[in-house]
Amino acid sequence: MKIFALVGKPNVGKSTFFNRLAKKRLAIVNETPGVTRDRNMSMIDYKGFQFLLIDTGGFEPDSKEIIPQKMKEQSQLAVEEADGIIFLLDKYSGWTHQDREIYHYLRKSDKPVYFTVNKIDHTNHEQETAEFYESGAEEIFSISAEHGVGILNLLESMARDFPEIVGNEGADRPETNIISISLVGRPNAGKSSLVNHFIGKTKQIVDQTPGTTRDPVDNYCRYHQQELRLIDTAGIKRKSRVSLIIDKYSMIAALKSVERSDIALLIIDATEGVVEQDARIAGYIVERGKALIIVINKWDLIEKDNKTMDKMKQEIRDKLSFLDFAPILFVSAETGQRVSTILDKALLVYKEFSKRIQTSDLNQIIQSITARHMPPVTSGKRTKIYYATQVSICPPTFMITSNYPKAINLSYQRYVVGQFRHFFGFEGAPIRILWRDRSKNNPSKDNIA
């Protein structure tokens, strides 16, 4: 996963550009300079280009005021973490002293800088961008973030430097003998203590202060003849509680760790139960198509009777209903209770995550599924499902061909996914369904469940 920082002085259109690529209104857009005070980040999948984009607050090099200074620090942090920088400029303000100061800083990073002039809505832009060549830039990209003009030219140039950002949807996971497992969750849930148990020695720093682990740390071990990479991450905090610059860095690093993993262990503190932030973290894991295991740590601190575990499981299923496929384990990193079951379960989940179903078996089940519950009828016409095939693994991805895929509602998609799980398993693995219209070449929509 490549990371790009979106940098520029206030009110040049960074948030509008960010929202355009993210295809949703994630960043607050306002005419008042400096509205984006925090960094916003999102996985971008725009016309086949895929990368992580970090929006930043307006970069004000000369400001001594507290809030602008914090915004500057956040922008600098994003630049440090990024592989490339999109330097957004405003055609109306021209090449200003402030722009020069920002560029002076960006050149020190020794990273590719893409000069991008915003608010140009037509193709005759040479005269409007001429003064920006004073910067010494070899190429300047003219765009309109509001109308989507010129953005593809910019992305194609970025892809020439970073071919990895060109999406390869549906490709199988490259062969490797290592299974990567990331441990993610809120601060102080016990992630580092669990890693210490796995590798058999105290290698990670363990402390009661939330957020002790700042950088992701890779640890390698062998379990049942299988080599594992254990990625311990910094605790992901809710935005309103993230104030230190170092914690901002930790959040990005944790999301990067999820991207590098096959399986994510969502560590939940039993003494605090499931909270909204756990759901957000889980949502990101599922969105990225990673296998998932829910680990309830500190189980030794809970007063129990013979119904306590069942009650906790039900609470998790109620609050994280979209994770009904994920196994739940109750452990104690402090005492070592049932910790070994985590890696046993991880090996089983990975087997499900990388499982491939024979097309003949799959279509036999499809016939059974549709016979039991017919697809929705639309405009008086019967919706038919003709055949299905598994197109990739990790996550298991299926292409289903229909005469009218737009009629397949969310309820029926869930039914199909549930039947796939009933017949084929896939414990811990998100399932992606791509619906293809028989009369067209491209899938009409997809669903991960």
C-alpha positions in Angstrom: 0.0 0.0 0.0 1.4 3.4 -1.0 0.6 6.5 0.9 0.2 10.0 -0.5 0.0 13.2 1.5 -2.2 16.0 0.2 -0.5 19.2 1.2 -1.0 22.9 0.5 -1.8 26.3 2.1 -5.4 26.8 3.5 -8.4 27.0 1.2 -6.8 25.7 -2.0 -9.4 22.9 -2.3 -7.6 19.9 -0.6 -10.8 18.6 1.1 -12.8 18.9 -2.1 -10.1 17.0 -3.9 -10.0 14.4 -1.1 -13.7 13.9 -1.2 -13.6 13.6 -5.0 -11.2 10.7 -4.8 -12.8 9.0 -1.8 -16.2 9.2 -3.5 -17.8 10.3 -0.3 -18.0 13.4 1.9 -15.3 12.5 4.4 -13.7 15.8 4.9 -15.5 19.0 5.9 -15.6 21.5 3.1 -16.0 25.1 3.9 -14.9 28.4 2.3 -13.3 29.4 5.6 -9.5 28.8 5.5 -8.2 26.3 7.9 -11.4 24.2 8.4 -9.5 21.0 8.1 -7.5 21.1 11.2 -6.9 17.4 11.6 -5.6 14.8 9.1 -8.2 12.8 7.4 -7.3 9.5 5.6 -9.0 7.1 3.3 -8.3 4.2 1.1 -8.8 5.4 -2.5 -10.1 3.3 -5.3 -10.6 5.8 -8.1 -11.0 4.5 -11.6 -8.6 1.6 -10.9 -6.0 3.5 -8.9 -5.7 2.4 -5.3 -3.7 4.0 -2.5 -4.1 5.6 1.0 -4.6 9.4 0.8 -4.0 11.6 3.8 -5.7 15.0 3.7 -4.0 17.6 5.9 -4.8 20.9 7.4 -3.6 24.0 5.7 0.2 24.2 5.8 1.2 27.6 7.3 5.0 27.7 7.6 5.3 31.1 9.2 2.4 30.9 11.6 3.1 31.1 15.4 -0.5 30.7 16.5 -1.3 27.5 18.3 -3.9 26.0 16.0 -2.1 26.8 12.7 1.1 25.5 14.3 -0.6 22.2 15.2 -2.0 22.0 11.6 1.6 22.5 10.3 2.9 19.7 12.5 0.2 17.4 11.3 1.0 18.2 7.7 4.7 17.6 8.4 3.9 14.3 10.0 1.8 13.2 7.0 4.7 14.1 4.7 7.1 12.1 6.8 4.9 9.0 6.5 4.0 9.4 2.8 5.6 7.8 -0.2 4.7 10.7 -2.4 3.2 14.2 -2.0 0.4 15.9 -3.9 1.2 19.7 -3.6 -2.1 21.5 -4.3 -2.0 25.1 -5.4 -4.7 27.7 -6.3 -4.7 29.3 -9.7 -6.4 32.4 -8.3 -3.8 33.1 -5.6 -0.9 32.2 -7.9 2.6 31.3 -6.8 2.9 32.9 -3.4 5.5 33.3 -0.8 3.7 30.8 1.3 3.8 28.3 -1.5 7.5 28.8 -1.8 8.0 28.2 1.9 6.0 25.0 1.7 7.9 23.8 -1.3 11.2 24.5 0.4 10.1 22.1 3.1 8.8 19.5 0.7 12.1 19.4 -1.2 13.9 18.3 2.0 11.7 15.1 2.1 13.4 13.8 -1.0 10.1 12.3 -2.1 8.2 12.8 -5.4 6.2 16.0 -5.3 3.3 16.4 -7.8 2.6 20.1 -8.5 -1.2 20.3 -8.9 -3.0 23.6 -9.7 -6.6 23.5 -8.7 -9.7 25.4 -9.8 -9.0 25.1 -13.6 -12.2 24.0 -15.3 -11.1 23.9 -19.0 -8.4 22.6 -21.2 -6.8 25.9 -22.1 -4.7 26.1 -19.0 -1.1 26.9 -20.2 -1.3 30.6 -19.5 -3.0 30.1 -16.1 -0.3 27.8 -14.9 2.7 29.6 -16.4 3.8 31.4 -13.2 3.9 28.2 -11.2 6.9 27.1 -13.3 8.9 29.6 -11.3 9.1 26.7 -8.8 11.3 24.8 -11.1 8.8 21.9 -11.4 9.2 19.9 -14.5 5.5 19.1 -14.8 2.4 20.9 -13.5 -1.0 19.2 -13.4 -4.1 21.3 -14.0 -7.3 20.0 -12.3 -10.7 21.0 -11.0 -11.3 19.1 -7.8 -14.9 20.3 -7.9 -15.7 19.0 -11.4 -13.2 16.1 -11.6 -11.3 17.6 -14.5 -7.6 16.6 -15.1 -7.4 14.1 -12.1 -6.7 11.1 -14.3 -3.6 12.7 -15.8 -2.3 13.3 -12.3 -3.0 9.7 -11.2 -1.4 8.3 -14.3 1.8 10.2 -13.6 1.8 8.9 -10.0 1.4 5.4 -11.3 4.5 5.8 -13.5 6.5 6.4 -10.3 4.5 3.9 -8.2 3.1 1.0 -10.4 1.7 -0.6 -7.3 -1.1 1.9 -7.1 -2.7 0.4 -10.3 -5.4 -1.9 -8.9 -5.3 -5.6 -9.7 -8.8 -6.6 -8.6 -9.6 -10.3 -8.5 -5.9 -11.4 -8.6 -4.9 -14.2 -6.3 -2.7 -13.6 -3.4 1.0 -14.1 -4.2 2.4 -17.4 -3.0 4.3 -17.1 0.3 5.1 -19.4 3.1 4.5 -16.7 5.7 1.1 -15.9 7.3 0.9 -12.4 8.5 -1.2 -11.7 11.6 -1.8 -8.1 12.9 -3.0 -7.4 16.4 -5.2 -4.3 16.4 -7.5 -2.6 18.8 -7.8 0.2 21.3 -4.9 1.2 23.5 -4.0 -0.9 26.5 -6.0 -3.9 25.3 -3.0 -6.2 25.8 -1.7 -6.6 22.2 2.0 -6.6 23.2 1.5 -9.0 26.0 -0.2 -11.5 23.6 2.8 -11.1 21.2 5.1 -11.9 24.1 3.3 -15.1 24.7 3.4 -16.1 21.1 7.1 -15.6 20.6 7.9 -17.1 24.1 9.9 -14.2 25.5 9.4 -10.6 26.5 10.4 -8.8 23.3 7.8 -6.1 23.2 7.7 -3.3 25.8 4.7 -3.8 28.0 3.3 -1.0 30.1 0.1 0.0 31.7 0.2 3.4 30.1 -2.2 3.4 27.0 -0.3 3.8 23.7 3.1 2.5 24.8 3.6 0.9 21.4 4.1 3.6 18.8 5.4 1.8 15.7 4.2 -1.5 14.3 6.8 -4.2 15.1 7.2 -7.4 13.1 8.0 -10.5 15.1 8.6 -13.9 13.5 7.9 -17.3 15.0 7.1 -20.9 13.8 4.0 -22.6 15.0 3.1 -26.2 14.0 5.7 -25.9 11.2 4.1 -22.8 9.9 6.1 -19.5 9.8 4.1 -16.6 11.1 4.7 -12.8 11.1 3.1 -11.2 14.1 2.6 -7.4 13.6 2.0 -5.6 16.9 0.5 -2.2 16.4 -0.2 1.0 18.3 -3.6 1.2 19.8 -6.1 3.0 17.4 -7.7 5.8 19.3 -11.0 7.5 18.6 -10.4 10.8 16.8 -11.6 13.0 19.7 -9.0 11.4 22.0 -6.1 11.6 19.6 -4.2 14.8 20.5 -0.5 13.9 20.5 1.4 14.0 17.1 2.9 10.6 18.0 -0.6 9.1 18.3 -1.5 10.4 14.9 1.5 8.6 13.5 0.4 5.4 15.3 -3.0 5.4 13.8 -1.6 5.5 10.3 0.9 2.8 11.1 -1.8 0.6 12.6 -3.9 0.9 9.4 -0.8 0.1 7.3 -0.3 -3.0 9.5 -3.8 -4.2 8.7 -3.0 -3.8 5.0 0.1 -5.9 5.4 -1.7 -8.8 7.1 -3.7 -11.8 6.1 -5.5 -12.1 9.4 -6.3 -9.4 11.9 -6.8 -10.1 15.6 -9.3 -7.6 17.0 -8.3 -7.3 20.6 -11.1 -6.2 23.0 -10.6 -5.5 26.7 -13.1 -7.7 28.6 -13.3 -5.1 31.4 -14.6 -2.4 29.0 -16.6 -4.5 26.7 -17.4 -3.6 23.0 -17.5 0.1 22.2 -18.1 2.1 19.1 -14.4 2.3 18.3 -14.1 -1.5 18.2 -16.9 -1.5 15.5 -15.0 1.1 13.5 -11.7 -0.9 13.6 -13.6 -4.0 12.6 -15.3 -2.2 9.8 -12.0 -1.2 8.3 -10.6 -4.8 8.6 -13.7 -6.2 6.7 -13.6 -3.4 4.2 -10.0 -4.3 3.3 -11.0 -8.0 2.9 -8.9 -9.4 5.7 -9.7 -12.5 7.8 -10.7 -11.6 11.3 -10.7 -13.2 14.8 -12.2 -11.5 17.8 -10.1 -11.9 20.9 -11.5 -10.9 24.3 -8.5 -10.3 26.5 -8.3 -9.9 30.3 -11.0 -12.6 30.8 -9.3 -13.4 34.2 -10.5 -10.0 35.5 -14.2 -10.7 35.0 -16.4 -12.2 37.7 -18.1 -15.2 36.2 -20.9 -17.7 36.5 -21.9 -20.4 34.0 -23.7 -17.8 31.8 -21.0 -15.0 31.7 -19.3 -16.2 28.5 -22.6 -16.7 26.6 -23.8 -13.2 27.7 -20.5 -11.7 26.5 -20.7 -13.5 23.1 -24.3 -12.3 22.6 -23.3 -8.7 23.4 -20.5 -9.0 20.8 -22.9 -10.5 18.2 -25.4 -7.7 18.9 -23.0 -4.8 18.7 -20.8 -6.3 15.9 -23.6 -8.0 13.9 -21.7 -7.7 10.7 -19.0 -9.9 12.2 -21.2 -13.0 12.6 -18.6 -15.0 10.6 -15.7 -14.2 13.0 -14.8 -16.6 15.8 -14.7 -15.3 19.3 -12.0 -16.4 21.8 -11.7 -15.6 25.5 -8.1 -15.4 26.8 -5.9 -13.8 29.4 -2.5 -12.5 28.3 -1.6 -12.0 32.0 -2.1 -15.6 33.0 -1.7 -17.3 29.6 -5.2 -18.7 29.8 -6.2 -20.1 26.4 -3.7 -17.9 24.6 -2.5 -20.9 22.6 -5.9 -21.3 21.1 -5.4 -18.0 19.2 -2.7 -19.3 16.9 -4.5 -22.7 16.5 -7.6 -20.7 15.3 -5.5 -18.4 13.1 -4.2 -21.4 11.1 -7.7 -22.8 10.7 -9.0 -19.4 9.6 -6.2 -18.9 7.1 -7.1 -22.3 5.6 -10.7 -21.0 5.1 -9.5 -17.6 3.9 -7.4 -19.2 1.1 -9.9 -22.0 0.3 -11.1 -22.5 -3.3 -14.4 -24.2 -4.2 -14.7 -26.3 -7.3 -17.0 -24.6 -9.9 -19.1 -27.8 -10.3 -19.7 -27.9 -6.5 -20.4 -24.2 -6.4 -23.1 -24.3 -9.1 -24.7 -27.3 -7.6 -25.2 -25.3 -4.4 -26.4 -22.3 -6.4 -29.1 -24.4 -7.9 -30.1 -25.5 -4.4 -30.0 -22.0 -3.1 -32.2 -20.5 -5.8 -34.7 -23.5 -5.7 -35.2 -22.9 -2.0 -35.5 -19.1 -2.2 -36.0 -17.5 -5.6 -34.3 -14.1 -6.4 -36.5 -11.0 -6.2 -38.9 -10.3 -9.0 -38.6 -6.9 -10.6 -41.1 -5.1 -13.0 -43.0 -8.4 -13.3 -39.9 -10.2 -14.6 -38.3 -13.2 -13.0 -34.7 -12.6 -11.9 -32.5 -15.6 -12.9 -29.1 -16.7 -11.6 -27.3 -18.7 -14.3 -24.0 -19.8 -12.8 -21.2 -18.8 -10.4 -17.5 -19.2 -10.2 -14.8 -18.4 -7.6 -12.5 -15.8 -9.1 -10.0 -15.3 -6.3 -9.0 -16.2 -2.8 -7.8 -14.1 0.2 -10.6 -13.0 0.5 -12.8 -15.7 -1.2 -14.4 -13.8 -4.1 -17.3 -15.2 -6.3 -18.7 -14.0 -9.6 -22.4 -14.7 -10.0 -24.0 -14.1 -13.4 -27.7 -13.0 -13.5 -30.1 -11.6 -16.1 -30.8 -8.7 -13.9 -28.3 -8.3 -11.0 -29.7 -4.9 -10.0 -32.7 -6.7 -8.7 -30.6 -8.6 -6.1 -31.2 -6.6 -2.9 -29.1 -6.7 0.2 -31.4 -9.2 1.9 -30.9 -11.7 -0.9 -27.1 -11.1 -1.0 -27.0 -11.9 2.7 -29.0 -15.0 2.1 -26.5 -16.2 -0.6 -23.5 -15.4 1.6 -25.1 -17.3 4.5 -25.7 -20.3 2.3 -22.2 -20.3 1.1 -21.0 -20.3 4.7 -23.5 -23.1 5.6 -22.2 -25.4 2.8 -18.5 -24.3 2.5 -17.5 -22.8 5.9 -15.2 -19.8 5.4 -15.0 -19.2 9.2 -13.3 -15.9 9.9 -13.1 -14.9 6.2 -15.1 -12.1 4.6 -16.8 -13.2 1.4 -17.0 -10.9 -1.6 -19.7 -11.3 -4.1 -19.5 -9.7 -7.6 -22.7 -9.7 -9.6 -22.4 -9.8 -13.4 -25.0 -8.9 -15.9 -25.1 -11.7 -18.6 -25.6 -9.0 -21.2 -22.6 -6.9 -20.1 -18.9 -7.5 -19.6 -18.4 -5.8 -16.2 -19.7 -6.7 -12.7 -22.5 -4.5 -11.6 -21.8 -4.3 -7.9 -20.1 -6.2 -5.1 -20.7 -7.0 -1.5 -18.4 -8.1 1.3 -20.0 -10.0 4.1 
